[in-house]
């Protein structure tokens, strides 16, 4: 709880000790949530891309091993 109070004091000092209305606070919170949502959507696309790369790697690995074995058996 004291951590919240310290954070509130820090933000209040950064704001110049001006009073903040509930409407301003609401818009700030909504804006922060939008920012978090944007970051999450970027992270989701990164994770999807990485999963696809891993799937392709595991599909190509047996094929490359088989081709290598076939080429080595011909030599």
C-alpha positions as CSV (number, residue, x, y, z in Angstrom):
1,X,0.0,0.0,0.0
2,X,2.9,2.4,0.8
3,X,4.3,1.6,-2.7
4,X,1.1,3.0,-4.2
5,X,1.3,6.2,-2.1
6,X,4.9,6.7,-3.1
7,X,4.1,6.3,-6.7
8,X,1.1,8.7,-6.3
9,X,3.4,11.3,-4.7
10,X,6.0,10.9,-7.5
11,X,3.3,11.4,-10.2
12,X,1.8,14.4,-8.3
13,X,5.3,16.0,-8.1
14,X,5.8,15.5,-11.8
15,X,2.5,17.1,-12.4
16,X,3.5,20.2,-10.5
17,X,1.1,19.4,-7.6
18,X,-1.9,20.4,-9.8
19,X,-5.2,18.8,-9.0
20,X,-6.2,16.0,-11.3
21,X,-9.8,15.5,-12.2
22,X,-11.4,12.1,-12.4
23,X,-12.1,12.6,-16.0
24,X,-8.4,13.3,-16.7
25,X,-7.5,10.2,-14.7
26,X,-9.9,8.1,-16.6
27,X,-8.5,9.3,-20.0
28,X,-5.0,8.6,-18.8
29,X,-5.9,5.1,-17.7
30,X,-7.7,4.4,-21.0
31,X,-4.7,5.7,-22.9
32,X,-2.3,3.5,-20.9
33,X,-4.6,0.5,-21.6
34,X,-4.5,1.2,-25.3
35,X,-0.7,1.4,-25.2
36,X,-0.5,-1.9,-23.4
37,X,-2.9,-3.5,-26.0
38,X,-0.7,-2.3,-28.8
39,X,2.4,-3.8,-27.2
40,X,0.5,-7.1,-26.6
41,X,-0.6,-7.2,-30.3
42,X,3.0,-6.7,-31.4
43,X,4.2,-9.4,-29.0
44,X,1.5,-11.8,-30.3
45,X,2.6,-11.3,-33.9
46,X,6.3,-11.9,-32.8
47,X,5.3,-15.1,-31.0
48,X,3.3,-16.3,-34.0
49,X,6.2,-15.7,-36.4
50,X,8.6,-17.5,-34.1
51,X,6.3,-20.5,-33.8
52,X,6.0,-20.7,-37.5
53,X,9.8,-20.6,-37.9
54,X,10.1,-23.4,-35.4
55,X,7.5,-25.5,-37.2
56,X,9.2,-25.0,-40.5
57,X,12.6,-26.0,-39.0
58,X,11.2,-29.2,-37.5
59,X,9.5,-30.1,-40.8
60,X,12.7,-29.4,-42.8
61,X,15.0,-31.2,-40.4
62,X,14.0,-34.8,-41.3
63,X,14.0,-33.9,-45.0
64,X,17.5,-32.5,-44.8
65,X,18.8,-35.5,-42.8
66,X,17.2,-37.9,-45.3
67,X,18.7,-36.1,-48.3
68,X,22.1,-36.0,-46.6
69,X,22.0,-39.7,-45.9
70,X,21.0,-40.4,-49.5
71,X,23.8,-38.3,-50.9
72,X,26.4,-39.9,-48.5
73,X,25.2,-43.4,-49.5
74,X,25.8,-42.6,-53.2
75,X,29.4,-41.6,-52.5
